[in-house]
Amino acid sequence: MLLFSYKGVGNVNKYTISSIGVVQNERKTPEDDYWGNVISEIKLLNEWDTSSLDGIESFSHLEILFLFHLVSSDKIQYSARYPRNNHEYPKVGIFAQRGKNRPNKIGLTVVELIKREGNTLIVRGLDAIDGTPVIDIKPVMNEFLPKGEIKQPQWATSLMANYWE
């Protein structure tokens, strides 16, 4: 499934991003909270050989890139907004928050890998709804984790209080 194509700017070549799989779970509508115990299956599309997942079982966590496919183009944010449209939070730029109404509609979540069954990964904590196209899967490696202390503003901590419950 073709998701989008990039025509290139200047000397940058054209490229295409296609879905490699699809999410299956019980969450049918986008909701802001309570994703922590959601169990999802990521099923590779038929054109992908199951060997493309060989060795993935030796990792405890994966990074899942996916498309916010239900966000309509007229809802995309290109500037600052209130997170979750809540005026109790400060107005911040779309790239200073993790909202779904992003210009490229790309989501990224670190999940726990429960197990692999052939061309299917069973994961916990994927905040993507049933039918979501998966763009890429990467193993989490210690060497790619942030070095030093991670900081974030208090509004982000407040906003995320129930997200992973």
C-alpha positions as CSV (number, residue, x, y, z in Angstrom):
1,M,0.0,0.0,0.0
2,L,1.5,3.3,-1.1
3,L,1.2,5.9,1.7
4,F,2.9,8.9,0.1
5,S,5.5,9.9,-2.4
6,Y,8.1,12.6,-2.2
7,K,9.0,14.4,-5.5
8,G,12.2,15.9,-4.2
9,V,13.6,19.4,-3.8
10,G,16.7,20.6,-5.4
11,N,19.2,17.7,-5.5
12,V,17.2,15.4,-3.2
13,N,15.9,12.3,-5.0
14,K,12.4,11.1,-5.2
15,Y,11.3,8.4,-2.7
16,T,8.2,6.6,-1.8
17,I,7.0,5.3,1.6
18,S,4.8,2.3,1.6
19,S,3.1,0.4,4.4
20,I,4.9,-2.8,5.6
21,G,2.1,-4.0,7.8
22,V,-1.1,-3.2,9.6
23,V,-2.2,-2.9,13.3
24,Q,-5.0,-5.1,14.6
25,N,-6.4,-4.5,18.1
26,E,-9.6,-3.7,19.9
27,R,-9.2,0.1,19.8
28,K,-11.4,1.3,16.9
29,T,-11.4,5.1,17.5
30,P,-8.6,7.5,18.5
31,E,-8.6,8.2,22.2
32,D,-6.2,10.3,24.2
33,D,-5.5,8.0,27.2
34,Y,-5.2,4.4,28.6
35,W,-2.9,2.8,26.0
36,G,-0.5,1.1,28.4
37,N,-2.2,-2.4,28.4
38,V,-3.4,-2.4,24.8
39,I,-2.3,-5.6,23.1
40,S,-1.9,-5.2,19.4
41,E,-0.9,-7.5,16.5
42,I,1.3,-6.0,13.8
43,K,0.7,-8.2,10.7
44,L,3.3,-7.8,7.9
45,L,1.7,-7.5,4.5
46,N,2.0,-10.5,2.2
47,E,4.7,-9.1,0.1
48,W,7.1,-9.2,3.1
49,D,8.9,-12.5,3.7
50,T,8.6,-13.7,7.3
51,S,12.4,-13.9,7.4
52,S,12.4,-10.1,7.5
53,L,11.5,-10.5,11.2
54,D,14.2,-13.2,12.0
55,G,16.1,-12.3,15.2
56,I,13.6,-9.8,16.4
57,E,12.6,-12.0,19.3
58,S,15.9,-11.3,20.9
59,F,14.8,-7.7,21.6
60,S,12.5,-6.7,24.4
61,H,11.2,-3.5,22.8
62,L,10.6,-2.1,19.3
63,E,10.1,1.3,17.8
64,I,7.0,1.3,15.6
65,L,6.5,4.0,13.0
66,F,2.9,4.3,11.8
67,L,0.6,6.6,9.9
68,F,-2.3,8.6,11.5
69,H,-4.4,7.5,8.6
70,L,-7.7,8.8,9.8
71,V,-6.5,12.4,10.3
72,S,-8.1,14.5,7.5
73,S,-5.9,17.0,5.7
74,D,-8.0,19.9,6.8
75,K,-7.2,19.0,10.5
76,I,-3.4,19.2,10.0
77,Q,-1.6,21.7,12.2
78,Y,1.3,23.8,10.8
79,S,1.8,26.2,13.7
80,A,1.3,26.5,17.4
81,R,-1.8,25.1,19.2
82,Y,-3.0,24.1,22.6
83,P,-2.2,20.4,23.3
84,R,-5.5,18.5,23.2
85,N,-7.2,21.8,22.6
86,N,-7.0,22.4,26.3
87,H,-6.4,26.1,27.1
88,E,-5.0,25.1,30.5
89,Y,-1.8,24.1,28.7
90,P,0.4,26.6,27.0
91,K,0.1,27.1,23.3
92,V,3.1,25.3,21.7
93,G,4.2,24.5,18.2
94,I,3.1,21.2,16.6
95,F,6.8,20.0,16.7
96,A,6.9,20.6,20.5
97,Q,4.1,18.1,21.1
98,R,3.1,14.6,20.0
99,G,-0.4,15.3,18.7
100,K,-1.8,13.2,15.8
101,N,-2.6,16.2,13.6
102,R,1.0,16.5,12.4
103,P,2.0,17.7,8.9
104,N,3.3,14.2,7.8
105,K,0.8,12.2,9.9
106,I,3.6,10.0,11.3
107,G,3.5,8.5,14.7
108,L,6.3,6.8,16.6
109,T,5.9,4.6,19.7
110,V,8.2,2.3,21.7
111,V,6.4,-0.9,22.5
112,E,7.1,-4.1,24.5
113,L,7.5,-7.1,22.2
114,I,5.5,-9.9,23.8
115,K,6.1,-12.5,21.0
116,R,6.4,-13.2,17.3
117,E,4.1,-15.6,15.5
118,G,5.3,-16.1,11.9
119,N,4.7,-12.7,10.2
120,T,2.9,-11.2,13.2
121,L,4.3,-9.3,16.2
122,I,2.3,-9.2,19.3
123,V,3.1,-6.0,21.3
124,R,1.9,-4.1,24.3
125,G,1.5,-0.3,24.5
126,L,1.1,0.6,20.9
127,D,-1.1,3.8,20.7
128,A,-2.4,3.1,17.2
129,I,-5.9,2.1,16.4
130,D,-7.1,-1.0,14.5
131,G,-6.3,-0.8,10.8
132,T,-3.4,1.6,11.2
133,P,-0.7,1.3,8.5
134,V,2.7,0.5,9.9
135,I,5.6,2.2,8.1
136,D,8.6,0.7,9.8
137,I,9.7,-1.5,12.7
138,K,13.1,-1.0,14.5
139,P,14.5,-2.8,17.5
140,V,15.3,-0.6,20.5
141,M,19.0,-0.7,21.3
142,N,20.7,0.9,24.3
143,E,23.1,2.7,22.1
144,F,20.3,4.7,20.5
145,L,18.7,5.7,23.7
146,P,19.2,9.3,24.9
147,K,22.3,10.1,26.9
148,G,22.0,12.2,30.0
149,E,18.9,13.4,31.8
150,I,15.6,13.7,29.8
151,K,13.7,16.9,30.6
152,Q,10.2,18.0,29.7
153,P,7.9,20.8,30.8
154,Q,5.4,20.2,33.6
155,W,2.4,20.6,31.2
156,A,3.6,17.5,29.2
157,T,3.8,15.5,32.4
158,S,0.3,16.5,33.3
159,L,-1.0,15.8,29.8
160,M,0.5,12.3,29.8
161,A,-0.7,11.4,33.4
162,N,-3.2,8.8,32.1
163,Y,-1.8,8.0,28.7
164,W,-0.1,4.8,29.6
165,E,-2.4,3.7,32.4
